[in-house]
Amino acid sequence: MAGKFELYKDKAGEFRFRLKAGNGENILASEGYNDKSGAENGIASVRKNAPDDARYERKEGANGKHHFNLKAANHQVIGSSQMYESASGMEGGIESVKNNAPDATLDDQTG
């Protein structure tokens, strides 16, 4: 099953998206956008930048857990991962984003 982007409005009224893997697990989440077009542009940017390994910023928190940010060419963060227990788990998350994002469907829940 292919991945999908979910576009939704949060409780504060901001537009956000998350990328889910084929198994339904969240693998990337966006920041909040004031308007829907900003979030749609963010999704397009994830699709474009996801295959490029150089766009991933790998990080380790003070608690020893690992996470990553996907950045656009202008170095702006366009999506962030969950926390992973290990570096190998984080690398698996990056591979999942690379594999799912380019062809992921869009589930627009903003109706």
N, C-alpha and C positions, 0 to 999 in steps of 0.2 A: 504494500500500500504506500502511495506517495505521501510526501509531507504536504502541509498546508499552512498558509498564513491566516491567522484570525485577526480581523480588523474590528476593534470594538471601542466603545466609549467608557471611560472609567467613572468612578463615583464623583470625581471632581469636574467631570465634563470634558476631559481631555481625550483626544484620540490616541490610541495605542495599537500596536500589533505584537503578536507573538508568532514564532515559527514553531510548529509542532512536527515531530517526526511521524513516520507512518504508523508507529505504535501508539501515537497520541501523547507522547511525552514532550513537554515544553523544552526546546533546545536553545531558544534565543528570544529575548524580550526587548522591546523598544522603550525609549523615553516617551514622555507625553508630548503631544502636538496640539496646538491651538485649533487647527483646522484639519479636516479630513484629507485635503490635498497634500498637506505636509506628511501625514502618515503614509499616504500612497506613494509619495516620492521616496520615503524611507524604505518601503518594501522594494521598490525598483532598485534602490541603491544596494540593498542586501543581495538581491538576485545578481547584480552586476559584480559585486565585490567578494561574495562568498567563495568562489573557486580559488581566489588568490591567497595563498598561505601567508604572504607578507602583510596582509590586512588584519591579521589576528594579533592582538596584544594579549599575551599570556601573563597571568598574575597569580601571586600567592599571597593570601591574606595572613594577618598576624596569627590567626588561629590554625595556620598550616593547611587550610583548604585552598583549592585552586579554582580559578575562574578565568574567563576570557572576555574581551571586548572585540567586536568586529568594527573596523574603522573604514571610512570612505577615503578616497584619495586625498582629501583635504584634512585628514587626521581627525575628523569629527567621529565620535562614537555613534554608530547607527544601531547597535544591538549589543546586549550583554547576556551572558550565560548565567545559569544557576551556579551554586557552589558544588564542587566535586571533592570527594575525599582524597583523591590521588591525582597526580599529574597525568597518569595514563587514562584515567576517567575523563579528564578535561580534554585530552587529545582525541578521545573517542567522540566527545561532544563536538569538537571542531570538525572532525570528519563527517559527522552527521549533518552539520550545517552545510558543509561543502556539497554533500550528496543530495540534500533535500531542497535547499533554497532555490537553485536556478529554475526548476520546473514545478515548484510547489503551486498548488491551486490557491485561490483567494476565497476565503469565507468571510464575506462582509456582514458583520453582525450589528451594524450601526442603524439599519433599517429606518 
